[in-house]
Amino acid sequence: MNDELIDSLRIDRSQSAASDRSGLLRWVMALIVFLAVIAAVVWWWLRPGVVEVDAFRVELVDAGGTATVASVLDASGYVVARRQATVAAEVTGRLIEVNVEEGRRVSQGDVLARLDDATEQAQLDLSLARLAAARSALEENAVQLENARRTLSRLRDLKARDLTSQAEVDLALTDVDALSARLASQREQVRVAESEVAVQRQRIDELTIRAPFSGVIIARAAQAGEMVSPISAGGGFTRTGICTIVDMDSLEIEVDVNEAYIDRVSTGQPVIATLDAYPNLEIPARVKAVVPAADRQKATVRVRVEFIERDPRVLPEMGISVRFLEADVADSPGTAQASGSRRLPTVPVEAVFRRDGRDYVWRIDDGRAERRAVQLGASSGGRIIVTAGLSAGDRIVADATGRAIEEGSALRID
């Protein structure tokens, strides 16, 4: 009885040792995870190719109180594409393949559609067979001519020794001349057959419709199985177009300006464009050309305005408003604005840099640098008014001078 009581008071050393080892293992694992996290943070902070910058969030100021922009004329128009094409087939045929969808971007030479070429392929096989026959006949005639020439040479040797008559020699000479003329005719036949093959291959190539230039598909007008033709035929059952391609790099603005105010517009004049769909987005632009003709019905003159930088939100046929600024707006601070004061974005002067004669800022987009063209107004107190190119709330690099930043560079914000 006493022995049993003593055994119950004895300490189990094996369980204590196992518990100590388990606790030590947990501490080691926790330390490893902690060190890995620290290493990842240090690598992210010091990773190569990352530029450390100070960020500035664009603010709005009352342009009427500090600096204003001169607007000599306001107008409205539409976004148009200078390069746009409705692609059609060169010949009439049935579509067997259409490789286009609205919104798809294509490159010059890409296959858009194919027409049924079974008949043309059969014609090509026939032309190739005719070419092969013409070449065989040419080779046969060349062999016969060579044999006739050898015969003529032998008869002339025999005639020199008075072993044959002159009539035999003349007959052999006639055979040589006839075979030479036939050989020349067969050479022409081979050239004609080669031309027929080339023409037939060109016809087959015309059945493959390719993109005439790089752009975006904005409309698809035909489906596989339909008949298409370059001219209107067959009533409403024959398509004349397959798709419409627009070169997005050719987008510009067309504005009708009253002829009474056309003297306020000049080529190269700065413009601020605002899409009706995005009233807070101001896009820098400039006058590209004033069309030298007036519309007598509307008493207007058409003005073409080009975008300084492309924006993916600008689409063909969008409504757009434009403000024609004074030609020297960037160099004339304090000019009174004709259409009243507005709240405009302001940025530090150091955030603006100049390249190729244009002003830019580095806009921060998802930790990457995006070069954004801007139009500037007046500066005051180390800040400068941005008349176009930025919106309120945009984050930009506060000091762009002396920075090794390029388009798409990774940025680390202090």
ZIWOBEL-V884171 format. One record per residue. N is the residue number from 1. RES is the residue in one letter. SS is DSSP state (h for helix, s for strand, l for the rest). PSI is psi in degrees with one decimal (* if undefined). D_FIRST is the distance of its C-alpha to the first C-alpha in whole Angstrom. Layout:
n,res,ss,psi,d_first
N,RES,SS,PSI,D_FIRST
N,RES,SS,PSI,D_FIRST
This chain:
n,res,ss,psi,d_first
1,M,l,-43.7,0
2,N,h,-36.9,4
3,D,h,-38.9,5
4,E,h,-40.1,5
5,L,h,-39.3,7
6,I,h,-39.7,9
7,D,h,-35.3,10
8,S,h,-23.4,11
9,L,l,-3.9,13
10,R,l,138.2,15
11,I,l,133.2,19
12,D,l,100.3,20
13,R,h,-28.1,24
14,S,h,-40.9,26
15,Q,h,-39.2,26
16,S,h,-40.3,27
17,A,h,-40.2,30
18,A,h,-39.8,31
19,S,h,-39.6,32
20,D,h,-41.8,34
21,R,h,-39.2,36
22,S,h,-42.0,37
23,G,h,-39.7,38
24,L,h,-39.8,40
25,L,h,-40.2,41
26,R,h,-39.8,42
27,W,h,-40.5,44
28,V,h,-44.7,46
29,M,h,-41.3,47
30,A,h,-39.3,48
31,L,h,-40.8,50
32,I,h,-44.4,52
33,V,h,-41.1,53
34,F,h,-45.0,54
35,L,h,-36.6,56
36,A,h,-41.2,58
37,V,h,-44.6,59
38,I,h,-43.0,60
39,A,h,-40.0,62
40,A,h,-41.1,64
41,V,h,-43.3,65
42,V,h,-42.6,66
43,W,h,-42.7,68
44,W,h,-37.2,69
45,W,h,-32.7,71
46,L,h,16.9,72
47,R,l,147.2,73
48,P,l,151.6,77
49,G,l,0.6,80
50,V,s,132.3,79
51,V,s,128.8,81
52,E,s,124.0,80
53,V,s,164.2,82
54,D,l,134.3,82
55,A,s,150.5,83
56,F,s,131.2,85
57,R,s,126.1,85
58,V,l,133.5,89
59,E,s,159.6,90
60,L,s,141.4,93
61,V,s,159.6,95
62,D,s,107.6,99
63,A,l,-23.8,101
64,G,l,-20.7,104
65,G,l,-31.4,103
66,T,l,-49.0,102
67,A,l,146.8,104
68,T,l,166.8,105
69,V,l,138.3,107
70,A,l,122.4,110
71,S,s,111.4,110
72,V,s,-18.4,114
73,L,s,137.5,114
74,D,s,141.2,111
75,A,s,172.0,111
76,S,s,153.4,109
77,G,s,-151.3,109
78,Y,s,152.3,107
79,V,s,126.8,105
80,V,s,158.3,107
81,A,s,125.5,106
82,R,l,-21.1,109
83,R,l,100.7,108
84,Q,s,138.7,107
85,A,s,138.2,108
86,T,s,112.7,108
87,V,s,131.7,108
88,A,l,166.6,109
89,A,l,152.2,110
90,E,l,-18.9,114
91,V,l,165.2,114
92,T,l,135.3,114
93,G,s,177.5,111
94,R,s,130.2,108
95,L,s,131.0,104
96,I,s,-10.2,102
97,E,s,131.5,99
98,V,s,119.7,99
99,N,l,28.7,96
100,V,l,149.6,97
101,E,l,151.6,95
102,E,l,133.2,95
103,G,l,-10.2,94
104,R,l,135.9,93
105,R,s,131.1,95
106,V,s,156.2,97
107,S,l,159.6,99
108,Q,l,129.9,102
109,G,l,-8.8,103
110,D,l,144.3,100
111,V,s,120.9,100
112,L,s,-38.0,100
113,A,s,164.0,102
114,R,s,143.3,103
115,L,s,159.7,106
116,D,l,123.0,107
117,D,l,22.3,108
118,A,h,-45.8,109
119,T,h,-43.2,112
120,E,h,-34.8,113
121,Q,h,-38.2,111
122,A,h,-40.8,113
123,Q,h,-36.7,116
124,L,h,-42.0,114
125,D,h,-40.3,114
126,L,h,-42.0,117
127,S,h,-38.8,119
128,L,h,-37.6,116
129,A,h,-41.8,118
130,R,h,-38.2,121
131,L,h,-43.6,121
132,A,h,-40.3,120
133,A,h,-40.9,123
134,A,h,-39.8,125
135,R,h,-36.8,123
136,S,h,-43.9,124
137,A,h,-36.4,127
138,L,h,-44.5,128
139,E,h,-40.8,126
140,E,h,-43.1,129
141,N,h,-34.9,132
142,A,h,-38.1,131
143,V,h,-44.3,131
144,Q,h,-39.9,134
145,L,h,-41.5,136
146,E,h,-40.2,135
147,N,h,-40.0,136
148,A,h,-37.9,139
149,R,h,-39.2,140
150,R,h,-41.3,139
151,T,h,-43.4,142
152,L,h,-40.8,144
153,S,h,-41.7,144
154,R,h,-43.0,145
155,L,h,-35.2,148
156,R,h,-37.6,149
157,D,h,-43.0,149
158,L,h,-37.2,151
159,K,h,-36.1,153
160,A,h,-26.2,154
161,R,l,12.3,155
162,D,l,36.9,157
163,L,l,-2.5,155
164,T,l,168.7,154
165,S,l,163.8,156
166,Q,h,-27.6,155
167,A,h,-38.6,155
168,E,h,-41.5,151
169,V,h,-43.0,150
170,D,h,-37.7,151
171,L,h,-41.3,149
172,A,h,-38.0,146
173,L,h,-38.1,146
174,T,h,-41.0,146
175,D,h,-40.7,143
176,V,h,-44.3,142
177,D,h,-40.7,143
178,A,h,-43.2,142
179,L,h,-33.7,138
180,S,h,-42.4,138
181,A,h,-40.0,139
182,R,h,-37.5,136
183,L,h,-42.1,134
184,A,h,-40.0,134
185,S,h,-39.4,134
186,Q,h,-32.0,131
187,R,h,-40.7,129
188,E,h,-38.5,130
189,Q,h,-37.2,129
190,V,h,-42.1,125
191,R,h,-38.7,125
192,V,h,-42.5,126
193,A,h,-38.8,123
194,E,h,-39.4,121
195,S,h,-39.7,122
196,E,h,-39.1,121
197,V,h,-42.9,118
198,A,h,-41.9,117
199,V,h,-41.9,118
200,Q,h,-38.2,116
201,R,h,-35.5,113
202,Q,h,-39.3,114
203,R,h,-39.2,114
204,I,h,-39.1,111
205,D,h,-31.8,109
206,E,h,-18.4,111
207,L,l,-5.5,109
208,T,s,115.0,106
209,I,s,123.9,106
210,R,s,160.0,104
211,A,l,126.4,103
212,P,l,-22.1,107
213,F,l,168.7,105
214,S,l,140.8,101
215,G,s,-160.0,100
216,V,s,136.4,98
217,I,s,123.1,99
218,I,s,-12.0,99
219,A,s,139.9,101
220,R,s,121.2,100
221,A,l,-9.8,103
222,A,l,157.2,103
223,Q,l,159.8,101
224,A,l,136.0,101
225,G,l,-16.9,103
226,E,l,156.3,106
227,M,s,137.2,109
228,V,s,153.3,110
229,S,l,149.1,113
230,P,l,-15.0,115
231,I,l,159.3,117
232,S,l,122.2,117
233,A,l,154.0,118
234,G,l,24.2,117
235,G,h,-135.8,117
236,G,h,11.0,113
237,F,h,-2.2,111
238,T,s,124.4,112
239,R,s,147.1,110
240,T,l,-11.7,112
241,G,l,150.3,109
242,I,l,-45.6,105
243,C,s,168.2,103
244,T,s,129.7,104
245,I,s,138.2,103
246,V,s,131.5,103
247,D,l,104.9,103
248,M,h,-21.7,100
249,D,h,-9.6,102
250,S,h,8.3,105
251,L,s,138.3,104
252,E,s,-179.2,106
253,I,s,136.1,108
254,E,s,126.8,111
255,V,s,135.5,112
256,D,s,116.2,116
257,V,s,132.6,117
258,N,s,133.1,120
259,E,h,-19.6,123
260,A,h,-20.0,124
261,Y,h,9.8,121
262,I,h,-19.9,121
263,D,h,-10.2,122
264,R,h,-4.0,119
265,V,l,136.9,117
266,S,l,156.5,118
267,T,l,134.7,116
268,G,l,-2.4,113
269,Q,l,135.3,112
270,P,s,145.5,109
271,V,s,144.1,107
272,I,s,121.4,104
273,A,s,138.9,103
274,T,s,119.6,101
275,L,s,141.1,100
276,D,l,-30.2,100
277,A,l,-23.7,96
278,Y,l,78.9,95
279,P,l,-18.8,97
280,N,l,-1.0,95
281,L,l,115.2,95
282,E,s,124.5,98
283,I,s,126.3,99
284,P,s,138.6,102
285,A,s,179.8,105
286,R,s,158.7,108
287,V,s,124.6,112
288,K,s,-42.2,113
289,A,s,149.6,116
290,V,s,112.9,118
291,V,s,124.4,120
292,P,s,56.4,124
293,A,s,145.9,125
294,A,s,154.9,125
295,D,s,110.2,124
296,R,l,-25.1,127
297,Q,l,-40.6,126
298,K,l,-8.2,123
299,A,l,45.4,124
300,T,s,162.5,121
301,V,s,133.7,121
302,R,s,134.3,118
303,V,s,131.0,115
304,R,s,128.7,113
305,V,s,130.3,110
306,E,s,147.2,107
307,F,s,140.2,103
308,I,l,-39.1,103
309,E,l,146.4,99
310,R,l,143.5,98
311,D,l,129.4,95
312,P,l,-14.6,93
313,R,l,-13.2,94
314,V,l,121.1,98
315,L,l,153.6,99
316,P,l,145.6,102
317,E,l,10.6,104
318,M,l,144.5,102
319,G,s,143.0,104
320,I,s,144.7,104
321,S,s,143.3,105
322,V,s,145.8,107
323,R,s,114.1,108
324,F,s,120.1,111
325,L,s,165.7,110
326,E,l,143.8,113
327,A,l,-30.3,113
328,D,l,33.5,112
329,V,h,-35.7,109
330,A,h,-18.8,107
331,D,h,7.7,109
332,S,l,77.2,111
333,P,l,151.6,108
334,G,l,10.3,109
335,T,l,139.5,111
336,A,l,137.2,111
337,Q,l,130.9,110
338,A,l,-34.1,112
339,S,l,17.8,110
340,G,l,160.7,108
341,S,l,153.9,105
342,R,l,164.7,101
343,R,s,123.9,98
344,L,s,154.2,97
345,P,s,149.7,94
346,T,s,143.6,94
347,V,s,160.6,93
348,P,s,147.0,93
349,V,h,-35.9,96
350,E,h,-15.8,93
351,A,h,-13.4,92
352,V,l,134.1,95
353,F,s,163.1,96
354,R,s,132.0,100
355,R,s,135.6,100
356,D,l,37.4,103
357,G,l,9.8,105
358,R,s,156.7,102
359,D,s,137.9,100
360,Y,s,161.4,96
361,V,s,159.9,93
362,W,s,109.0,89
363,R,s,135.8,87
364,I,s,115.7,84
365,D,s,105.3,83
366,D,l,45.3,79
367,G,l,8.0,79
368,R,s,155.3,82
369,A,s,130.1,85
370,E,s,119.0,88
371,R,s,124.1,92
372,R,s,123.0,93
373,A,s,139.6,97
374,V,l,157.2,98
375,Q,s,135.9,101
376,L,s,149.9,101
377,G,s,-136.1,103
378,A,s,161.6,104
379,S,s,148.5,101
380,S,s,130.3,100
381,G,l,36.4,98
382,G,l,2.1,96
383,R,s,155.7,96
384,I,s,140.0,98
385,I,s,135.3,99
386,V,s,111.9,98
387,T,s,-19.6,101
388,A,s,144.9,99
389,G,l,-21.4,96
390,L,l,158.3,93
391,S,l,161.1,92
392,A,l,135.4,90
393,G,l,-13.0,86
394,D,l,140.6,86
395,R,s,131.2,84
396,I,s,165.1,87
397,V,s,125.3,86
398,A,l,-30.8,87
399,D,l,102.3,89
400,A,l,-5.7,90
401,T,l,133.5,93
402,G,l,17.2,92
403,R,l,137.8,89
404,A,l,65.2,88
405,I,l,137.3,88
406,E,l,169.9,89
407,E,l,123.3,89
408,G,l,1.8,85
409,S,l,142.6,84
410,A,s,135.1,80
411,L,s,140.8,80
412,R,s,122.5,77
413,I,s,128.7,77
414,D,l,*,77
